[in-house]
Amino acid sequence: MNRPMMPKSPQSPQSPQSPQSPQSQREPKYGWTAQRLVSPRRGDRHARLLGPQRGFGLGKVLVVLLLVVFFVSLGIKMAPSYLTYYQVRNIMERVVERPELAGAGSRAVLAAVTRQLGIDAVSSVDAKDFHLSREDEDTLLNLDYQVQQHVGLNVDVLMHFEHSVALPRP
């Protein structure tokens, strides 16, 4: 992208009447002029540095890396609790779909949920985390529990999980 240099003498055919000094007509070797970017010469060592360098320095890279490692480790510690929660939600929805529980009482529903938790090997959620409630004409099976997970040093994460499903009517 080499462009021709502007003439250096005031007697050039492009500017015969311009009474400027030779110092003001000279262009720099490279860099920005008022009109355009001047291309560097091929052998110029400093041609690569047309302006200040931009980008992340080592300090910024380390800070970003530290934040990424922190959030990945946090996700790894919290993921099992969320997987258990989604497993329990699935159990609740499967138990409610059983036709034999349509007119059953609260003890039968809680026993079915507890039995299914044992089958699926869910040990962090107990029967005490479930309760039945009435809302309008529907009976709801509610799940409400908390999990506290140690992250590091003196930092813990407290996760609160809630879910409700409506029991079928008789």
N, C-alpha and C positions, 0 to 999 in steps of 0.2 A: 504494500500500500504506500509506496513511495510517491510523493507528490513533488512537483517541481518547486524549487525554492523561488521566492520572490526576488526580483532583481534588486541588487544592492546599490546600484548607482542611480542618481536622480535623472540621468539622461536616458533612462529606459523608455521604450516605446509605450509602455502602459501608463506611465505617469510623467509626461514631459513637463507639466506645469507645476508639479508638487514641490514646494520649496521646503521640504523637511530635511532635517539633518541626517547624515548617514547613520548615526547611532539609533534614531527612532525607526529607521527602515529595516534594520537588521532583525531577523527572526532568531529565536533561541534554537539550540540544537534539537530540543524535543520539549514537549509540554504543551500547555494550552496557550493559545493566543486569543485575541479578542474575536477572531473570526472562526478558527478551526483548530483541530488537533494537529500538531506538527509531528510527522513520523520521525522516529530516530534513524540515524544512519546504521547501516548493517554492522559495523565494527564497534559500535559504542557499547562499552561495558554497562553503563547505567541506563541503558535503553529499557530494561525491564521495569524500572521504577518510575512510572509516569506520574504517580501520585502517592499519597500515604497508603501504607498497607492496611488492609481491613481484615476482619475475621476474629476468631476466638484465639486468645492467648492461652498459655498453659494454665493459668489460674482459673479462667472461665471454664475451660474443659474439665478441670478437676472438680469444680463446684457442680457442674451439670452431671458429671459422672457420679458424684456423691449423692445427689438428689435422686438420680435414677436407681442407684443401688438401694437407697432407703425405701423408696416406694415399691420396688420389686420385693424386697424382704418383707415389707408390711403386707403386701398382697399374698405372699407365700404363707405368712402366719395366719392371715384372716380367711384364706380360701377354704380350709376344711370346715369352718363354722358355717360358711355360706352354702357349701355343698350339703352339709347335714340339714340345714334349713330347707333347701329345695327338696331334699329327699323326704323330709317330714311333711311338707306341703303335698307332695305326691301321694304319700300314704293317706293323708286326710281325705283327699279327693277320691282315692280308690275305695276307702272304707265307706264313705258316704254314698257311693253308687251301689252298694250291696242292697239287694231288694229285701233281705230279711231284717234290715235295720230300719225299715220304713216307719214302723209304729213302736219301735223299741224304746225303752227308757234310757236315762242317762248312764246308768251303770253298764248296760249292755254295749252302748256306743263306746264308752271309755275302755271297756274290756277288749273290744274289737281293735281299737286303736293301739292299746298296749300290746296286744298279741302281735299285731303287724309290726310294731316297732322292734319286738324281739326277733321276729322272722328276718327283718332287714338289718339286724345287728346295729341298731341305733341306740347307743348307751348314754348319750349326753342329754337326751330329752326324756323326762319321766311323765307319768300319768298326772302328776300334780301340776304340770305346765298346761294341761288342757282343762277347759271347763265349758259347760253348756249354758247358754243364755237364750232368753226369748226376746224377740224383737218383732213387734206387730204380731203377725200370725205365724212367723217362721221360728224354728229352733235352730240356733247357730252353734256349731262346734268351734270354739275359739282356742287358739294357741297363743301363748304369751310367755316368752322366756328371754333371759339375758345370758350372754357369754362374755366372760372377761378373759382376754388373752394377753399374756406378757409379751412385750415387744423387745425391750432391752433396758438396761440400767434401771431406772425407776419409772418407766413409761409402760402403761397398760392401755389396751384398747377395749372399750366396753361396747358390745354390739347388742342391740335390742331387736328381737324378732317378733312379729305379730302376723297372724293370718286367721281368717274366718271362712267357714264354708257352711252353707245351709243344708240342714238334714232334710231328706225327702219327707213329704207328708204322707200319712197313712191313707 
